[in-house]
């Protein structure tokens, strides 16, 4: 069982790969997204100490959601045009820390 920490965070920006996943297959389709993300030579990626997996939006009628594998950036300026962007608003967040993307399956099933 994964236990979150709760943190109030200021607004920040993420850059990375955004993809749609079905609820049923997400444990199988998210790890390859992370593999692709980790292989990309993105500007500022080498300096990023933390990566984020974030749900961007939900499509409940079709049982799917958009998920971003990304890292924090100070600005979107200079990023390739095909890189996903997300502004995360200031709020209190439940933060789950995973050692490896393969650990997402038990998280998804809880």
DACORJO-V293949 format. One line per field, one symbol per residue. ss: DSSP state (@ for helix, = for strand, . for the rest). psi: psi as a letter, one per 30 degrees, with the letter a starting at -180 (. if undefined). burial: 1 if it has 9 or more other ideal C-beta (glycine too) atoms within 8 Angstrom, else 0. A space follows every 10 residues. Layout:
ss = ???
psi = ???
burial = ???
This chain:
ss = ....=====. .========= ==...@@@@@ @@@@@@@@@. ....@@@... =========@ @@.======= ===....... ...=====.. =====..... @@@@@@@@@.
psi = kkkllkkkkl klkkkbkklk kleegefffe eeeeeeeffk ikkfeefkfk lkjkkelkie eghllkkkja lkkflfkfkk fgkkkkjjlk lkkkkkkkel ffgfeeeef.
burial = 0000000010 0011111100 1100011011 1011111000 0101100100 1111010010 0001111111 1110000010 0011110100 0000000100 1011011000
